[in-house]
Amino acid sequence: MKRKIGKAALILGIVALIWLLLGMINVVPFLIELPQETSVRAHASLAVIFLLIGSWAFWNED
């Protein structure tokens, strides 16, 4: 189960990272709006959160 969560989180993290890069060059719109934060920072936080969950899932995996 932990490995499945990790794979899903890594895939979502990569998608969020690609979305962030495409949003920075105005190919796709940013859809996440956090109060008192820029759109780029909100999307970068989303990518980091998913990648952290993914790394947790593969920690000490034999």
C-alpha positions in Angstrom: 0.0 0.0 0.0 2.8 2.4 0.9 4.5 1.8 -2.5 1.2 2.5 -4.4 0.8 5.8 -2.5 4.4 6.6 -3.4 4.0 5.9 -7.1 0.8 7.9 -7.2 2.4 10.8 -5.4 5.5 10.8 -7.7 3.3 10.8 -10.8 1.2 13.7 -9.4 4.4 15.5 -8.4 5.8 15.2 -11.9 2.5 16.4 -13.4 2.5 19.4 -10.9 6.1 20.2 -11.9 5.3 20.1 -15.6 2.2 22.2 -15.0 4.3 24.7 -13.0 6.8 25.0 -15.8 4.1 25.4 -18.5 2.4 28.0 -16.3 5.5 30.0 -16.0 5.7 30.4 -19.7 2.0 31.1 -20.0 1.1 27.9 -21.9 -1.5 26.8 -19.3 -3.2 28.9 -16.6 -2.5 28.6 -12.9 -5.6 27.4 -11.2 -4.5 27.3 -7.5 -5.0 30.6 -5.7 -3.8 30.9 -2.1 -4.4 34.1 -0.2 -1.3 36.3 0.0 0.8 34.0 -2.1 1.8 34.2 -5.8 0.4 31.6 -8.2 3.9 30.3 -9.0 4.6 29.7 -5.3 1.3 27.9 -4.7 2.0 25.5 -7.6 5.6 25.0 -6.6 4.4 24.1 -3.1 2.0 21.5 -4.6 4.8 19.9 -6.5 7.1 19.8 -3.5 4.3 18.2 -1.3 3.7 15.4 -3.8 7.4 14.7 -4.2 7.9 14.6 -0.4 5.0 12.1 -0.1 6.6 10.0 -2.9 10.0 10.0 -1.2 8.5 9.0 2.1 6.9 6.0 0.5 10.2 4.6 -0.8 12.1 5.3 2.5 13.9 2.1 3.7 12.2 0.0 1.1 13.9 -3.4 0.6 
